[in-house]
């Protein structure tokens, strides 16, 4: 088991209907570092994350399954919730990559309906 797996866990949680979200948390599971929902998504994906330091350089990128960068969003005021418009994406599966200088990089697959 690698170090990353020991300290973090990916879990899903129900939202409403058939919608779900993904949560990446510390190994103890007490406080989520990142929540991405709904999944599957129609118009927007919400990315909530624990801002450990207001000076942290955070970005969220969406890639298609071939690895092509579709879009990158950076918070304007170092807020800890991003609403990303995905209505312009075609139906399919995408990788959402969260990048933080202080928290590391995490990738979660989402489905666009």
C-alpha positions as CSV (number, residue, x, y, z in Angstrom):
1,X,0.0,0.0,0.0
2,X,1.5,3.4,-0.9
3,X,1.6,6.3,1.5
4,X,-1.1,8.3,-0.3
5,X,-3.6,5.4,0.1
6,X,-2.8,5.1,3.8
7,X,-3.7,8.8,4.5
8,X,-6.5,9.4,2.1
9,X,-9.7,7.7,1.1
10,X,-12.1,8.2,-1.8
11,X,-15.7,7.6,-0.9
12,X,-19.0,8.4,-2.5
13,X,-22.1,9.8,-0.9
14,X,-25.7,10.0,-2.0
15,X,-27.3,13.4,-2.9
16,X,-30.7,13.0,-4.5
17,X,-32.3,10.6,-6.9
18,X,-29.5,8.9,-8.8
19,X,-27.0,11.7,-8.1
20,X,-23.9,11.1,-6.1
21,X,-20.7,12.9,-5.1
22,X,-17.1,12.0,-4.4
23,X,-15.2,12.8,-1.3
24,X,-11.5,12.6,-0.7
25,X,-10.6,12.6,3.0
26,X,-7.8,12.0,5.4
27,X,-7.4,8.4,6.4
28,X,-9.4,8.9,9.7
29,X,-12.3,10.0,7.5
30,X,-13.3,12.8,9.9
31,X,-12.9,15.8,7.7
32,X,-13.3,15.7,3.9
33,X,-10.5,17.5,2.0
34,X,-12.5,17.7,-1.2
35,X,-16.1,17.1,-2.2
36,X,-17.1,17.0,-5.9
37,X,-20.8,16.7,-6.7
38,X,-23.3,16.0,-8.2
39,X,-22.0,13.0,-10.1
40,X,-23.4,12.4,-12.7
41,X,-23.7,16.1,-13.6
42,X,-25.8,18.1,-16.0
43,X,-25.0,21.8,-15.9
44,X,-22.6,22.4,-13.0
45,X,-20.2,20.5,-10.8
46,X,-19.6,21.9,-7.3
47,X,-16.1,21.5,-5.9
48,X,-15.8,22.1,-2.1
49,X,-12.5,21.9,-0.4
50,X,-10.9,22.6,2.9
51,X,-8.8,25.8,2.5
52,X,-5.9,25.2,4.8
53,X,-4.2,28.5,4.0
54,X,-5.6,31.5,2.1
55,X,-2.2,31.7,0.2
56,X,-2.6,28.2,-1.2
57,X,-2.5,28.2,-5.0
58,X,-5.6,26.1,-6.0
59,X,-6.9,25.1,-9.4
60,X,-9.4,22.6,-10.8
61,X,-9.0,21.2,-14.3
62,X,-11.3,19.0,-16.4
63,X,-9.8,16.5,-18.8
64,X,-11.4,14.2,-21.3
65,X,-10.6,10.5,-21.2
66,X,-7.8,11.0,-23.8
67,X,-6.1,13.4,-21.4
68,X,-6.9,16.6,-23.4
69,X,-7.4,19.6,-21.1
70,X,-10.9,20.9,-21.5
71,X,-10.9,23.8,-19.0
72,X,-9.2,25.1,-15.8
73,X,-10.8,27.1,-13.1
74,X,-9.0,29.1,-10.4
75,X,-10.8,30.7,-7.6
76,X,-10.7,34.5,-7.7
77,X,-10.7,35.2,-4.0
78,X,-9.4,31.9,-2.6
79,X,-12.9,30.8,-1.8
80,X,-13.4,27.2,-0.8
81,X,-16.3,26.4,-3.1
82,X,-16.2,26.4,-6.9
83,X,-19.2,26.0,-9.2
84,X,-17.9,24.8,-12.6
85,X,-20.1,25.1,-15.6
86,X,-20.1,21.8,-17.5
87,X,-23.2,22.4,-19.6
88,X,-20.9,22.9,-22.6
89,X,-19.3,19.5,-22.3
90,X,-20.5,16.5,-24.4
91,X,-22.0,13.5,-22.6
92,X,-19.3,11.2,-21.3
93,X,-16.7,10.6,-18.6
94,X,-14.2,13.2,-17.5
95,X,-11.4,13.5,-15.0
96,X,-11.6,16.4,-12.6
97,X,-8.2,17.2,-11.2
98,X,-7.8,19.3,-8.1
99,X,-4.4,20.8,-7.7
100,X,-3.2,22.5,-4.4
101,X,0.3,23.6,-3.5
102,X,-0.4,22.6,0.1
103,X,-2.8,19.7,-0.2
104,X,-1.5,17.9,-3.3
105,X,-3.2,16.7,-6.5
106,X,-6.3,14.5,-6.6
107,X,-8.3,13.2,-9.6
108,X,-11.9,12.1,-9.6
109,X,-13.9,10.8,-12.5
110,X,-17.3,12.4,-13.2
111,X,-20.0,11.6,-15.7
112,X,-21.6,14.4,-17.8
113,X,-25.2,13.5,-18.7
